[in-house]
Amino acid sequence: MSKTLFKKLMVTHLVVILISIAVLGVFLSQLMKNYFLNMKEDELTTKGQEISSITAQYLKGELDEDTTRYIINSLERFVDARVWVVDKNGLIRMVSRGSQCGRGRMMMRQGFQLPPEETNRVLNGETVKQVGESPHFTEPMVSVAVPIVDRAAGRHEVIGAVFLHAPVTGVTVTLQKVYTFLIIATLVAVILAGLLAVYLSKAISNPLHQITAAALAMAKGDYQTRVKVQSSDEVGELAASFNYMGDKLSETIDALHQEKSKIESLIMSLGEGVIATDRTGTVVRVNTMARKLMQFAEDPIGRNIKECCSGGVAEIIQKVLEEGIGKSATLKKENITVLALASPIKDSRENISGTVCVLQDISEAEKLEQMRKDFVSDVSHELRTPLTAIRGYNEALSDGTVEDPEIRQKYHNIIREETQRLERLIHDLLDLSRLQSGKISLELEPLDVGAVIRSTVEKLEPQINIKGIAVELDIPQNIPYIMGNEDRLVQLLIILLDNAVRYTDAGGKIFVSVGDVGLKGVEIAITDTGKGIPKEDIPFIWERFYKVDKSRTRTGAGTGLGLAIARQIVELHHGTIEVESELGRGTTFKIVFPLAES
């Protein structure tokens, strides 16, 4: 096996060296070739530009032919390039000596007409460079055409061109030297690669036998790994050993992975928070809901539960770790109530290996339960009082103990009043329920709020006059219309004015004002000089059955539903309602309604 691996290493190193040298040789030869050609092009361009002014004089007749010919022949010897002078019609006016010696495919001579495709660009003022085969020469040439420009008297007219053609035979000589160098370098690299392959084969093959023995031990359950069997040498033997181990563990690993994935998905998707710790109290798992409920300042993973959870959660988890039995606690955290249920995690030997704590947000359930209790209590109280009165007076009338007609009529009146009170209570409950459920859709229309207020105050005049209360109206003439429903607006005003009358002592005053608050709409303010509302009660006055008078005496007469209905009516009008009150100094309700569309 070692010989097989040795051969593979040897061949691999040699192939790599040969490919590298070949690629490098091609790259260097191409680089040098391009460099030489570019240098030659630049040289020809420079020389062509230098003699363009002389040939311009020749084409204009300012310089004799012999002098011009001497100059271009000298240039040919200096740069080893054939030189042609062409006029603006593409006609060759003069050629250097080398162009007449038959070294090209055809001898160039004066009077030869070049085809337009060879002269158009340069006669348009462009310097043209070209490398490769030419129809005029038998070998590759570097060709440069430089325009001849007449610059006399400020003119810039192209009157001809200078063509320079230089053979590229020099590149071949240079490349031969490069190839010779590469061959020598290749031989040296092959020798060095052979020596290196011998060393590496011995350095690698010996440890492979030891790694194979270790892989057989891993097959008993120490690690889980997979390798690809790609050969039959030592590496292949090692791969087979690892795969043998993997086959033994694959079923167990797959099962554990599936179970882990299920548990992870279950934990992360739970609607309850989950915090898991190890036996030392270090947090190892926290799902999204737990992070939301506990609002950790930092990532709790890897930290002790005491460091990241303050209060009851850390305490019950610590107790579970100490006692080994489940614990529960109800925790108050800011505006939420959390039920924490912690249980121990035990191994097969009944030793505690950690804990899992489930957190449930019971704030809404607690609030709903309290609302249910309050509602049942409030309704029971409101129904019990009139029903008790009705039953008592009815029994007195039924058993014949009351014979005086006046007293009997009085009892009948009381029964009727209590019955009407029950009807109002039930009507208010149903009305509030419909408003809150969204089943009522108001038809809004432009309303003159001042007229509605005056009409409503007139309806309440008997009640107002009985208590001797003065009502003052401040309603300007130019108040804009609002969008509203007249029936519901009247209901709202009756609720607020009735409360103002009820809680204002005889001789008091009620002020009703209307004001334009610009884009916000129209504001109605109802102010009384009554008892006022304690500051701590103001946030709760909009709740059903809430009464500032905690004694719930019948003198209050109200059901505690009026303001809840009032707020719902205002919201259906897309308005706002606020209250300002001071105990003993009266109360002000401010309602803002949106303006009617113009």
BASE-795042 format. One line per 5 residues: for each residue x, y, z of C-alpha. Coordinates in steps of 0.02 Angstrom, whole numbers. Layout:
<rs>
X/Y/Z ~ ...;
</rs>
This chain:
<rs>
0/0/0 ~ 141/118/40 ~ 212/91/-135 ~ 43/131/-212 ~ 28/290/-111;
209/333/-152 ~ 173/319/-339 ~ 18/426/-325 ~ 109/561/-230 ~ 253/557/-354;
141/571/-507 ~ 35/707/-425 ~ 184/816/-383 ~ 261/795/-555 ~ 98/836/-643;
72/990/-537 ~ 249/1051/-570 ~ 237/1019/-758 ~ 68/1104/-774 ~ 126/1253/-672;
283/1275/-777 ~ 186/1255/-939 ~ 57/1385/-888 ~ 195/1501/-828 ~ 293/1477/-990;
143/1517/-1099 ~ 103/1668/-994 ~ 282/1735/-996 ~ 307/1707/-1182 ~ 144/1795/-1223;
188/1936/-1104 ~ 358/1961/-1181 ~ 288/1952/-1356 ~ 157/2084/-1317 ~ 286/2192/-1231;
403/2187/-1382 ~ 265/2224/-1506 ~ 201/2369/-1402 ~ 376/2440/-1390 ~ 398/2422/-1578;
230/2507/-1612 ~ 276/2652/-1497 ~ 446/2670/-1582 ~ 371/2670/-1757 ~ 236/2793/-1704;
365/2912/-1632 ~ 477/2904/-1785 ~ 329/2923/-1902 ~ 273/3079/-1810 ~ 450/3149/-1817;
464/3135/-2008 ~ 282/3185/-2042 ~ 331/3369/-2046 ~ 471/3333/-2172 ~ 359/3229/-2285;
228/3366/-2274 ~ 353/3486/-2351 ~ 390/3357/-2486 ~ 205/3334/-2529 ~ 183/3523/-2539;
334/3538/-2653 ~ 438/3633/-2527 ~ 571/3495/-2513 ~ 657/3406/-2657 ~ 638/3220/-2687;
821/3172/-2660 ~ 828/3247/-2487 ~ 665/3166/-2436 ~ 721/2997/-2503 ~ 884/3010/-2407;
789/3043/-2247 ~ 669/2896/-2263 ~ 810/2778/-2313 ~ 906/2831/-2159 ~ 752/2800/-2052;
732/2627/-2129 ~ 910/2580/-2078 ~ 888/2653/-1903 ~ 724/2565/-1854 ~ 729/2420/-1979;
562/2471/-2054 ~ 497/2494/-2232 ~ 436/2673/-2257 ~ 302/2731/-2379 ~ 246/2909/-2411;
65/2917/-2471 ~ -30/3071/-2530 ~ -210/3111/-2484 ~ -274/3008/-2633 ~ -192/2848/-2571;
-57/2856/-2705 ~ 118/2804/-2650 ~ 232/2952/-2686 ~ 392/2880/-2616 ~ 456/2716/-2538;
616/2673/-2446 ~ 752/2567/-2524 ~ 700/2407/-2435 ~ 527/2413/-2510 ~ 602/2404/-2684;
712/2251/-2655 ~ 582/2118/-2678 ~ 573/2064/-2495 ~ 386/2084/-2497 ~ 255/1987/-2592;
260/2128/-2717 ~ 386/2266/-2741 ~ 320/2436/-2690 ~ 356/2579/-2808 ~ 304/2756/-2834;
135/2776/-2914 ~ 58/2621/-2834 ~ -121/2652/-2779 ~ -164/2582/-2605 ~ -343/2519/-2581;
-460/2635/-2484 ~ -482/2510/-2339 ~ -297/2533/-2298 ~ -296/2723/-2307 ~ -467/2787/-2252;
-433/2792/-2065 ~ -261/2871/-2072 ~ -316/3000/-2202 ~ -455/3048/-2080 ~ -322/3099/-1954;
-310/2937/-1851 ~ -145/2850/-1809 ~ -171/2667/-1859 ~ -74/2522/-1778 ~ -82/2340/-1836;
13/2179/-1800 ~ 1/2022/-1906 ~ -1/1964/-2085 ~ -2/2093/-2225 ~ -46/2068/-2409;
113/2162/-2455 ~ 239/2055/-2355 ~ 280/1871/-2334 ~ 308/1880/-2146 ~ 210/1955/-1999;
240/2140/-1982 ~ 213/2280/-1857 ~ 129/2417/-1959 ~ 99/2597/-1908 ~ 16/2732/-2014;
38/2914/-1958 ~ -61/3054/-2041 ~ 34/3199/-2123 ~ -47/3362/-2070 ~ -20/3530/-2152;
-7/3652/-2006 ~ 46/3804/-2107 ~ -50/3966/-2074 ~ -154/3883/-1939 ~ -218/3746/-2055;
-241/3567/-1993 ~ -275/3476/-2155 ~ -222/3295/-2183 ~ -125/3294/-2346 ~ -55/3118/-2338;
16/2982/-2227 ~ 177/2894/-2178 ~ 170/2703/-2171 ~ 306/2609/-2073 ~ 317/2417/-2081;
439/2322/-1966 ~ 458/2130/-1963 ~ 426/2039/-1799 ~ 565/1911/-1820 ~ 648/1975/-1662;
508/1902/-1556 ~ 548/1726/-1615 ~ 727/1738/-1557 ~ 674/1800/-1385 ~ 544/1664/-1365;
670/1529/-1407 ~ 777/1588/-1263 ~ 626/1583/-1147 ~ 582/1406/-1200 ~ 760/1349/-1168;
753/1423/-993 ~ 586/1339/-958 ~ 651/1168/-1012 ~ 798/1182/-894 ~ 683/1241/-752;
566/1096/-786 ~ 703/967/-771 ~ 762/1042/-606 ~ 582/1047/-540 ~ 551/865/-586;
706/810/-490 ~ 656/912/-338 ~ 476/851/-347 ~ 535/670/-350 ~ 639/695/-195;
494/785/-108 ~ 371/646/-155 ~ 482/515/-74 ~ 489/616/86 ~ 302/651/93;
252/472/55 ~ 348/409/205 ~ 283/552/315 ~ 102/517/271 ~ 89/328/254;
158/287/426 ~ 31/392/526 ~ -112/325/421 ~ -100/153/502 ~ -116/233/674;
-265/338/619 ~ -350/181/552 ~ -335/97/722 ~ -410/251/804 ~ -554/250/680;
-595/69/728 ~ -607/125/908 ~ -722/270/860 ~ -838/144/779 ~ -886/89/955;
-970/257/988 ~ -841/390/1030 ~ -875/505/879 ~ -989/525/730 ~ -907/558/562;
-929/516/377 ~ -795/503/242 ~ -798/460/57 ~ -711/302/-2 ~ -614/358/-155;
-466/238/-161 ~ -402/71/-98 ~ -243/137/-16 ~ -215/189/165 ~ -332/337/149;
-466/224/79 ~ -442/103/222 ~ -461/246/345 ~ -618/305/257 ~ -692/130/264;
-656/122/450 ~ -745/286/481 ~ -893/231/375 ~ -902/67/471 ~ -917/167/631;
-1046/282/551 ~ -1154/136/497 ~ -1163/75/676 ~ -1220/245/739 ~ -1327/309/596;
-1494/245/657 ~ -1468/311/833 ~ -1404/479/771 ~ -1548/501/650 ~ -1676/458/783;
-1599/579/907 ~ -1589/716/775 ~ -1772/696/729 ~ -1826/700/910 ~ -1718/851/944;
-1791/943/794 ~ -1968/903/851 ~ -1934/964/1026 ~ -1848/1122/962 ~ -1993/1163/847;
-2119/1127/983 ~ -2032/1234/1111 ~ -2007/1382/994 ~ -2187/1379/932 ~ -2269/1365/1103;
-2382/1506/1157 ~ -2307/1492/1331 ~ -2131/1541/1379 ~ -2007/1401/1413 ~ -1843/1416/1509;
-1732/1262/1528 ~ -1578/1251/1641 ~ -1448/1121/1681 ~ -1413/1051/1854 ~ -1312/1205/1903;
-1449/1328/1856 ~ -1366/1385/1695 ~ -1492/1430/1560 ~ -1478/1314/1409 ~ -1641/1349/1316;
-1759/1499/1302 ~ -1899/1514/1176 ~ -1967/1672/1097 ~ -2115/1693/1214 ~ -2004/1678/1368;
-1892/1816/1303 ~ -2045/1925/1275 ~ -2119/1894/1448 ~ -1956/1910/1547 ~ -1881/2051/1440;
-1701/1997/1470 ~ -1574/2138/1468 ~ -1445/2019/1390 ~ -1448/1850/1306 ~ -1481/1727/1450;
-1407/1574/1362 ~ -1253/1515/1457 ~ -1288/1624/1610 ~ -1349/1572/1781 ~ -1536/1595/1808;
-1502/1706/1959 ~ -1405/1829/1850 ~ -1535/1852/1714 ~ -1701/1826/1806 ~ -1744/1926/1960;
-1884/1879/2078 ~ -1993/1725/2079 ~ -1934/1632/1924 ~ -1755/1613/1987 ~ -1818/1567/2159;
-1935/1426/2107 ~ -1806/1354/1985 ~ -1678/1353/2126 ~ -1803/1267/2241 ~ -1840/1135/2109;
-1653/1100/2091 ~ -1636/1083/2279 ~ -1794/985/2320 ~ -1824/889/2159 ~ -2012/924/2154;
-2117/1039/2045 ~ -2155/1216/2101 ~ -2272/1354/2043 ~ -2291/1538/2076 ~ -2390/1687/2013;
-2279/1835/1973 ~ -2319/2017/1942 ~ -2203/2096/1813 ~ -2242/2275/1764 ~ -2417/2269/1686;
-2429/2082/1664 ~ -2463/1932/1776 ~ -2362/1775/1741 ~ -2396/1599/1805 ~ -2230/1505/1821;
-2232/1313/1829 ~ -2061/1234/1858 ~ -2025/1046/1854 ~ -1864/945/1874 ~ -1782/848/1732;
-1716/681/1792 ~ -1603/553/1710 ~ -1622/365/1709 ~ -1550/356/1886 ~ -1676/483/1952;
-1540/613/1973 ~ -1589/793/1935 ~ -1504/847/1774 ~ -1595/1013/1754 ~ -1762/1102/1759;
-1892/1166/1638 ~ -2000/1315/1683 ~ -2159/1357/1587 ~ -2219/1538/1592 ~ -2400/1581/1553;
-2463/1759/1530 ~ -2625/1756/1628 ~ -2650/1945/1629 ~ -2796/1941/1508 ~ -2877/1792/1593;
-2858/1875/1762 ~ -2931/2037/1694 ~ -3077/1946/1612 ~ -3111/1850/1772 ~ -3111/2010/1873;
-3225/2093/1744 ~ -3342/1943/1753 ~ -3348/1953/1941 ~ -3375/2140/1939 ~ -3510/2126/1807;
-3603/1990/1900 ~ -3589/2089/2062 ~ -3645/2252/1982 ~ -3791/2176/1888 ~ -3844/2077/2041;
-3843/2234/2147 ~ -3934/2339/2018 ~ -4067/2205/1994 ~ -4084/2157/2178 ~ -4127/2332/2239;
-4282/2364/2129 ~ -4338/2181/2138 ~ -4330/2185/2328 ~ -4435/2343/2331 ~ -4561/2272/2206;
-4579/2110/2305 ~ -4598/2201/2472 ~ -4732/2320/2412 ~ -4820/2185/2313 ~ -4830/2073/2469;
-4900/2219/2568 ~ -5034/2244/2437 ~ -5071/2059/2416 ~ -5094/2011/2599 ~ -5219/2153/2628;
-5121/2236/2767 ~ -5134/2404/2677 ~ -5312/2463/2666 ~ -5287/2651/2648 ~ -5317/2694/2463;
-5186/2831/2463 ~ -5053/2716/2533 ~ -5103/2580/2410 ~ -5085/2704/2267 ~ -4917/2757/2334;
-4860/2576/2336 ~ -4923/2554/2158 ~ -4824/2708/2104 ~ -4666/2641/2186 ~ -4685/2473/2100;
-4709/2562/1932 ~ -4554/2671/1961 ~ -4447/2521/2007 ~ -4511/2427/1855 ~ -4465/2575/1745;
-4295/2578/1827 ~ -4271/2395/1782 ~ -4324/2432/1604 ~ -4198/2575/1592 ~ -4061/2463/1660;
-4097/2324/1536 ~ -4112/2450/1393 ~ -3945/2529/1439 ~ -3861/2359/1450 ~ -3926/2307/1279;
-3882/2476/1204 ~ -3705/2471/1273 ~ -3683/2292/1213 ~ -3736/2338/1036 ~ -3622/2490/1035;
-3471/2392/1095 ~ -3500/2247/977 ~ -3492/2361/825 ~ -3661/2302/762 ~ -3727/2481/760;
-3677/2584/609 ~ -3723/2768/625 ~ -3783/2868/476 ~ -3688/3031/495 ~ -3747/3195/420;
-3705/3380/441 ~ -3783/3444/602 ~ -3804/3614/684 ~ -3735/3569/854 ~ -3802/3729/932;
-3981/3688/885 ~ -3963/3510/952 ~ -3896/3576/1119 ~ -4037/3703/1139 ~ -4168/3570/1100;
-4092/3447/1225 ~ -4083/3577/1364 ~ -4268/3617/1336 ~ -4311/3432/1360 ~ -4223/3432/1529;
-4298/3597/1591 ~ -4423/3514/1711 ~ -4283/3417/1797 ~ -4172/3571/1798 ~ -4307/3684/1869;
-4351/3562/2008 ~ -4173/3574/2077 ~ -4163/3761/2047 ~ -4007/3749/1940 ~ -3958/3887/1818;
-3901/3835/1645 ~ -3796/3955/1542 ~ -3769/3927/1354 ~ -3623/4001/1256 ~ -3656/3955/1075;
-3586/4075/942 ~ -3684/4102/782 ~ -3546/4053/661 ~ -3504/3881/729 ~ -3476/3761/582;
-3579/3604/561 ~ -3516/3436/624 ~ -3538/3260/555 ~ -3655/3168/673 ~ -3811/3067/705;
-3944/3177/789 ~ -4026/3039/893 ~ -3861/2977/964 ~ -3800/3156/992 ~ -3957/3195/1091;
-3930/3034/1191 ~ -3751/3087/1228 ~ -3802/3262/1285 ~ -3942/3193/1395 ~ -3818/3076/1482;
-3694/3215/1518 ~ -3822/3347/1564 ~ -3919/3224/1673 ~ -3758/3183/1768 ~ -3722/3369/1787;
-3897/3402/1857 ~ -3891/3249/1970 ~ -3724/3292/2052 ~ -3750/3480/2063 ~ -3831/3546/2221;
-3982/3661/2217 ~ -3935/3837/2168 ~ -3784/3777/2069 ~ -3743/3815/1888 ~ -3712/3719/1728;
-3615/3798/1584 ~ -3629/3731/1406 ~ -3512/3808/1277 ~ -3471/3772/1096 ~ -3308/3823/1013;
-3219/3804/846 ~ -3050/3719/871 ~ -2993/3734/690 ~ -2950/3577/595 ~ -2983/3471/749;
-3169/3509/735 ~ -3299/3580/854 ~ -3282/3565/1043 ~ -3430/3550/1163 ~ -3390/3585/1345;
-3514/3545/1486 ~ -3459/3614/1655 ~ -3551/3600/1821 ~ -3519/3666/1996 ~ -3560/3501/2078;
-3467/3381/2191 ~ -3329/3339/2069 ~ -3239/3173/2044 ~ -3092/3114/2149 ~ -2930/3107/2049;
-2906/2922/2080 ~ -3079/2882/2010 ~ -3064/2977/1845 ~ -2978/2835/1746 ~ -3121/2715/1790;
-3277/2820/1760 ~ -3295/2751/1583 ~ -3316/2572/1644 ~ -3484/2487/1658 ~ -3573/2504/1828;
-3432/2609/1898 ~ -3496/2735/2024 ~ -3397/2866/2117 ~ -3522/2842/2259 ~ -3458/2676/2329;
-3605/2661/2448 ~ -3721/2621/2300 ~ -3867/2707/2385 ~ -4025/2730/2287 ~ -4007/2917/2301;
-3883/2907/2160 ~ -4022/2844/2046 ~ -3901/2804/1903 ~ -3850/2631/1841 ~ -3667/2670/1809;
-3688/2638/1622 ~ -3713/2815/1559 ~ -3531/2867/1536 ~ -3484/2700/1459 ~ -3623/2727/1330;
-3568/2908/1306 ~ -3390/2858/1262 ~ -3451/2729/1137 ~ -3562/2860/1053 ~ -3416/2982/1039;
-3302/2848/964 ~ -3436/2803/835 ~ -3433/2987/784 ~ -3241/2976/767 ~ -3225/3106/904;
-3138/3120/1072 ~ -3201/3147/1249 ~ -3102/3206/1400 ~ -3145/3248/1579 ~ -3071/3374/1700;
-3128/3374/1879 ~ -3079/3427/2053 ~ -3164/3364/2209 ~ -3285/3495/2276 ~ -3257/3613/2127;
-3358/3532/1989 ~ -3326/3435/1829 ~ -3300/3479/1644 ~ -3329/3359/1499 ~ -3251/3409/1332;
-3307/3324/1172 ~ -3230/3361/1002 ~ -3324/3311/843 ~ -3251/3316/667 ~ -3312/3451/548;
-3440/3413/415 ~ -3371/3392/240 ~ -3392/3552/140;
</rs>
